Amino acid sequence: MAVRQLLIIPIMLMSAAGAAQQPLSPKPMLHTPDVIAPAVLPYLACLYAERGLPLLHATDGTQVTYDKSGSGCSGARARATADAAKLLKDKPVPGGLSAGPFIEQTLSDMDLYVASLPMAAPGHEQAKSVIGIPVTIEDEVQPAYARYDECLKTQVSGRVSPDTILARFREAMATCASVRSYAVSEATKALSAKGWDEATRARAAESTFAKVDESWLVMGQQYREILLQEAIKAIQSTAAGSKRQ
């Protein structure tokens, strides 16, 4: 059973401004079965919205909409359950499960996935995180994406500061331009498994990597904000120490 894969690209920071960047953390991944993806992705979009994050379709970059009725995401969850049941009607359920448990497991996986995302905790001094923009990526595209992602991460290493971080992120994209072009080409070929024509595959591949680039630049901006906050704290701490002396 083919699945749609959602990737979120975090950068975990545990350093003060100007300190050496820590290794980029592994990317949390969520697999959502294609057979019910249209029904359940709106629930995931609601879970993200609760954290102030958008969820975008990689194929066209549009926002995933969801049912906003009820308390929190209760309305979106109920709608997802009902719509997924309709999609599975008279169809074999993956894994030999019945429809109810299969849908519930998928939604529970989303709950656990979103709960595990590396979000910065207010007032927590040690763990800071950069999230970027969540983007849905087809499983077939993931290998090509991984190569491009690794190239970008490799370029942003060593010492960084609020004044240099945005330039480093943009330079990484320029340095990895050829890797990106190859990744788009490979993704276009891989998407033939979907049964799409070449024009559709090319648009989906290019849109996916355009959203990856957008997420990358947003991460750079978020990274800069964290570095600025750490720099201010360092100055305040030094000033407080001087007064005590």
ZIKA-V357177 format. One record per residue. N is the residue number from 1. RES is the residue in one small letter. SS is DSSP state (~ for helix, > for strand, _ for the rest). OMEGA is omega in whole degrees, 0 to 359 (NA if undefined). D_CENTER is the distance of its C-alpha to the mean C-alpha in Angstrom with 2 decimals. Layout:
# ZIKA-V357177
N/RES/SS/OMEGA/D_CENTER
N/RES/SS/OMEGA/D_CENTER
This chain:
# ZIKA-V357177
1/m/_/178/22.78
2/a/_/180/19.90
3/v/>/173/16.52
4/r/>/184/13.42
5/q/>/175/10.35
6/l/>/179/6.91
7/l/>/169/4.43
8/i/_/190/1.93
9/i/_/181/4.65
10/p/_/168/7.32
11/i/>/180/10.88
12/m/>/180/13.48
13/l/>/173/16.68
14/m/_/184/20.04
15/s/_/177/22.39
16/a/_/180/24.54
17/a/_/177/24.51
18/g/_/179/25.71
19/a/_/180/25.38
20/a/>/181/24.03
21/q/_/176/20.26
22/q/_/179/19.29
23/p/_/178/17.69
24/l/_/185/13.94
25/s/_/177/12.77
26/p/_/182/11.59
27/k/_/173/8.02
28/p/_/180/7.91
29/m/>/177/8.22
30/l/>/176/9.77
31/h/>/179/12.59
32/t/>/183/14.07
33/p/>/179/17.54
34/d/~/188/18.22
35/v/~/179/21.45
36/i/~/182/20.06
37/a/~/180/16.57
38/p/~/182/18.04
39/a/~/188/19.53
40/v/~/179/16.84
41/l/~/175/13.64
42/p/~/177/15.39
43/y/~/177/15.65
44/l/~/178/11.97
45/a/~/178/11.78
46/c/~/179/14.59
47/l/~/177/13.11
48/y/~/181/10.26
49/a/~/178/13.18
50/e/_/179/15.09
51/r/_/178/12.87
52/g/_/181/13.06
53/l/_/175/9.59
54/p/_/171/9.63
55/l/>/187/8.35
56/l/>/171/9.45
57/h/_/181/11.42
58/a/_/185/10.91
59/t/_/179/14.67
60/d/_/176/15.82
61/g/_/181/13.17
62/t/_/179/14.70
63/q/>/173/13.52
64/v/_/181/13.63
65/t/_/183/16.74
66/y/_/178/18.06
67/d/_/184/21.39
68/k/_/179/21.98
69/s/_/178/25.26
70/g/_/180/26.15
71/s/_/181/25.10
72/g/_/180/21.44
73/c/_/182/19.67
74/s/~/179/22.89
75/g/~/180/23.67
76/a/~/180/20.34
77/r/~/179/20.72
78/a/~/179/24.32
79/r/~/179/23.59
80/a/~/179/20.94
81/t/~/181/23.55
82/a/~/181/26.27
83/d/~/179/24.50
84/a/~/178/23.28
85/a/~/178/26.91
86/k/~/180/28.19
87/l/~/182/26.04
88/l/~/182/27.36
89/k/_/179/30.93
90/d/_/178/33.33
91/k/_/176/30.62
92/p/_/181/30.29
93/v/_/179/27.53
94/p/~/177/25.48
95/g/~/179/26.79
96/g/~/179/30.02
97/l/_/170/28.87
98/s/_/187/30.13
99/a/~/183/27.93
100/g/~/179/27.77
101/p/~/180/26.53
102/f/~/180/24.06
103/i/~/181/22.45
104/e/~/179/22.63
105/q/~/179/21.03
106/t/~/180/18.03
107/l/~/178/17.65
108/s/~/176/18.36
109/d/~/178/15.65
110/m/~/178/13.18
111/d/~/182/15.10
112/l/~/181/14.94
113/y/~/181/11.26
114/v/~/179/10.48
115/a/~/183/13.57
116/s/~/183/12.52
117/l/_/183/9.42
118/p/_/179/10.84
119/m/_/178/12.05
120/a/_/180/15.11
121/a/_/180/18.22
122/p/_/177/20.92
123/g/_/180/23.89
124/h/_/189/22.46
125/e/_/189/23.64
126/q/_/185/22.21
127/a/_/175/18.48
128/k/>/182/16.32
129/s/>/178/12.58
130/v/>/188/10.32
131/i/_/185/6.88
132/g/_/181/6.56
133/i/_/176/5.50
134/p/>/182/3.16
135/v/>/175/5.13
136/t/>/181/7.57
137/i/>/178/9.30
138/e/>/179/12.83
139/d/~/183/14.02
140/e/~/183/16.61
141/v/~/189/14.35
142/q/~/180/12.54
143/p/~/179/15.59
144/a/~/177/15.83
145/y/~/183/12.24
146/a/~/179/12.85
147/r/~/180/16.00
148/y/~/179/14.67
149/d/~/180/11.93
150/e/~/178/14.86
151/c/~/180/17.10
152/l/~/183/15.06
153/k/~/181/14.76
154/t/~/183/18.46
155/q/~/181/19.54
156/v/_/181/18.20
157/s/_/181/20.39
158/g/_/185/23.54
159/r/>/178/24.65
160/v/_/179/22.91
161/s/_/178/24.04
162/p/_/182/23.15
163/d/_/186/25.40
164/t/_/191/23.90
165/i/~/181/20.16
166/l/~/178/19.32
167/a/~/179/21.82
168/r/~/179/20.39
169/f/~/179/16.93
170/r/~/178/18.84
171/e/~/178/21.23
172/a/~/179/18.60
173/m/~/179/17.65
174/a/~/180/21.42
175/t/~/184/22.17
176/c/_/183/19.63
177/a/~/181/20.73
178/s/~/177/22.78
179/v/~/178/20.09
180/r/~/181/17.84
181/s/~/178/20.89
182/y/~/180/21.57
183/a/~/178/18.04
184/v/~/179/18.34
185/s/~/180/21.80
186/e/~/179/20.86
187/a/~/178/18.06
188/t/~/178/20.72
189/k/~/184/23.12
190/a/~/183/20.87
191/l/~/175/20.15
192/s/~/178/23.90
193/a/~/178/23.35
194/k/~/183/22.21
195/g/_/181/25.64
196/w/_/176/24.53
197/d/_/187/26.91
198/e/~/181/26.25
199/a/~/179/25.64
200/t/~/180/22.97
201/r/~/181/21.28
202/a/~/179/21.51
203/r/~/181/20.06
204/a/~/181/17.05
205/a/~/181/16.47
206/e/~/178/17.01
207/s/~/179/14.84
208/t/~/183/11.84
209/f/~/173/12.52
210/a/~/179/13.44
211/k/~/175/10.05
212/v/~/178/8.69
213/d/~/180/11.67
214/e/~/178/11.12
215/s/~/180/7.79
216/w/~/180/9.91
217/l/~/176/12.79
218/v/~/177/11.30
219/m/~/178/10.45
220/g/~/179/14.04
221/q/~/178/15.37
222/q/~/179/13.88
223/y/~/180/15.23
224/r/~/179/18.51
225/e/~/180/18.85
226/i/~/179/18.61
227/l/~/178/21.11
228/l/~/178/23.36
229/q/~/180/23.39
230/e/~/179/24.30
231/a/~/179/26.95
232/i/~/179/28.49
233/k/~/180/28.69
234/a/~/179/30.34
235/i/~/179/32.87
236/q/~/179/33.63
237/s/~/179/34.14
238/t/~/181/36.47
239/a/~/179/38.38
240/a/~/178/38.83
241/g/~/180/40.12
242/s/~/180/42.57
243/k/~/180/43.97
244/r/~/179/44.63
245/q/_/NA/46.57
